[in-house]
Amino acid sequence: MGLSEKAKLHKAEYTKNYHKQNYKRIPLDVKKDYYDQLKEIATNKGETVNGFIKKAIDYRIANDT
């Protein structure tokens, strides 16, 4: 049984507000060749580019502090 249109809109609005209060976007611009290389490495490891970048950040935080 699916959600009604009203429920879908309410859920979308809740999610939008939750993300606005709990997340911060970090824009990252890279050259296309660099992105393609990054995507290939992430894909070969079974990860998304976003997940790969987050793991790299976590690694640096854990090892640089």
VOTIZA-776457 format. One record per residue (C-alpha): residue number from 1; residue in three letters; y, z, x. Coordinates in steps of 0.02 Angstrom, whole numbers, plus 50000, padded with zeros to 5 digits. Each point is the difference from the previous one (the first is absolute). Layout:
N
- pos, code, py, pz, px
- NUM, ala, Y, Z, X
...
// end
This chain:
65
- pos, code, py, pz, px
- 1, met, 50000, 50000, 50000
- 2, gly, 50164, 49944, 50080
- 3, leu, 50170, 50079, 49995
- 4, ser, 50127, 49950, 49869
- 5, glu, 50155, 49907, 50058
- 6, lys, 50104, 50158, 49972
- 7, ala, 49880, 50103, 50106
- 8, lys, 50002, 49867, 50137
- 9, leu, 50190, 50005, 50006
- 10, his, 50000, 50190, 50004
- 11, lys, 49873, 50001, 50142
- 12, ala, 50100, 49870, 50098
- 13, glu, 50160, 50100, 49979
- 14, tyr, 49913, 50161, 50054
- 15, thr, 49927, 49914, 50153
- 16, lys, 50169, 49927, 50046
- 17, asn, 50084, 50170, 49988
- 18, tyr, 49860, 50086, 50096
- 19, his, 50015, 49876, 50143
- 20, lys, 50189, 50014, 50001
- 21, gln, 49989, 50189, 50020
- 22, asn, 49853, 50010, 50121
- 23, tyr, 50002, 49846, 50111
- 24, lys, 50121, 49918, 50121
- 25, arg, 49986, 49816, 50040
- 26, ile, 50011, 49946, 50182
- 27, pro, 50050, 49818, 50014
- 28, leu, 49922, 49915, 50150
- 29, asp, 50045, 49826, 50058
- 30, val, 49888, 49912, 50125
- 31, lys, 49985, 49821, 50058
- 32, lys, 49873, 49896, 49905
- 33, asp, 49889, 49977, 50152
- 34, tyr, 49995, 50187, 50027
- 35, tyr, 49958, 50030, 49817
- 36, asp, 49861, 49870, 50006
- 37, gln, 49926, 50086, 50152
- 38, leu, 50014, 50170, 49918
- 39, lys, 49921, 49936, 49839
- 40, glu, 49854, 49923, 50094
- 41, ile, 49965, 50162, 50094
- 42, ala, 50014, 50105, 49841
- 43, thr, 49887, 49881, 49903
- 44, asn, 49870, 50001, 50137
- 45, lys, 49998, 50190, 49987
- 46, gly, 49984, 49993, 49810
- 47, glu, 50176, 50068, 49973
- 48, thr, 50160, 49942, 49920
- 49, val, 50154, 49973, 50108
- 50, asn, 50083, 50148, 49913
- 51, gly, 49850, 50112, 50034
- 52, phe, 49990, 49942, 50180
- 53, ile, 50184, 50040, 50030
- 54, lys, 49983, 50172, 49918
- 55, lys, 49850, 50042, 50111
- 56, ala, 50097, 49944, 50154
- 57, ile, 50145, 50113, 49950
- 58, asp, 49880, 50146, 49967
- 59, tyr, 49922, 49973, 50171
- 60, arg, 50169, 50005, 50088
- 61, ile, 50054, 50155, 49905
- 62, ala, 49838, 50089, 50044
- 63, asn, 50006, 49952, 50183
- 64, asp, 50187, 50007, 50039
- 65, thr, 50036, 50173, 49933
// end
